[in-house]
Amino acid sequence: MQILSDGTDCPRLPIVEGEGEARAVAWPGVGAYLRSMHRISLAAGSRTSRLQHPMEAVYYVMAGSAAATDPDAGRVHELVSGSMVLIDPGTPYNFVAGSDGAELVGGPCPADPAMYGHLPGQ
């Protein structure tokens, strides 16, 4: 068993465009290969970059609101605090924070090694 922190000791993921940050909490660097958990904090109007994984991904909206978009299909799904979103394998997506910002937690399952290529030793 491990107790993981979502603090500043977690590595940053370069997936936020605008104000905010994304940090890897559970990821292969801490021994989590079958699940990833990223904490994504977005200021109002900020977004994640386009993401796409060969496996599914799941996110939970802890606070605020966001839109989950599929840029290829032109679909937009509005998310409020307490929402969960399941993204099918291979589906491109991003999150855009609402006027109150957004705090999300989740990620691909199993972990997507492509998300950690920028980190030493990965």
N, C-alpha and C positions, 0 to 999 in steps of 0.2 A: 504494500500500500504506500502511496505517496500523497502528500498534501501539497497542492500546487497553488502558487500565488499568481494573481493577474497584475502584479505590480511592475515597477520599472525594470526588474531583473529579467523579465520575459523579453525574448527577441522581437524586434519590430518587423512587421511585414510591410513591404513597399506597395500597398494596395489602396491607399487613401489619396484621393485627389481633393485638395482643399484642406480645411482645418480639421484636425482629428488625427487619430492613429489607430493602428491595428497591431495587436501583439499575439504571438503564439503562446498559449498557456499549456495545452496538451498537444504534443507533436513528437515526431521521431527523436528529436534531440533529448527528450526526457524519457524515452522508452515507449512512447505511445505510437504504435504503428497501425493499429486497427481503428483508431478514432483520433480526430483532431478537434481541438476547441480553441477558437480564436476569439479574443475580445476586440470588438470594433467599436470605436467611439467616433461619431461623426457630428460636427457642428452643423447648424442649420444650412441647408443647401449643399453641403459637401457630399461626396460620393465615393464609392469604391471604384477601382478600375474594373474593366471587363474581366470577369472570372469565368473559367470553364474547366471542368474536371472530368476524367474518365469514369469517376464514381459519383454516387449521389452526395448531396450536401444538405445539411439541416441547420437552420438558424432560429434563434429565439430572440424576440425583441424585448429587452429588459426594461427599457424606458424610452420615451419619445415616440416618434413615428418615422416611417420611411416608406419609400416605394421600392418594391422589388421589380426589376424590369428584365425582360428577355429582349435584348436589342434586335435580334434577328427576326423574331416573330412579331415585334411591335407590341407585346403584351406588357401591361403594367398592373401590378397588384399592390393595393394600398395596405400597409401594415401599421397596427397600433400597438402600444405596450401590451404585452401578453400574447401577441401573435407568434405563430411558428410557421416557417415556410420550408417545404421540401423541394429540392431542385433535382430533377432527374439527371442521370449520367449524360454527359456530353452537351447539356444545355448551357448556353452562355447566359450570364446574368450579371447584374450589379445592383447595388443599393444606393438610393438617393435619400438623404435625410430630409425630413419635413422641417417646418418652421421652428420646431422645438428641439431639433437635433435628434440623434438616435444612439442608443447603446444596444449592440447586438452581441450575442455569443453563439458560436457554432463553427461549423466547417465541414469539409469533406470527410467521408467515412468509406473506406479507410483513409488515412492521411494521404494527401497528394504531395509526393516528393518535390514536384515542380515549384511548390510554394516556398521552399526553403533553400533553393539553389544559391541564393545570395549570401547565405550564412556560412561562416568558416566551417570546414569539415563536412559539409553536406553535399 
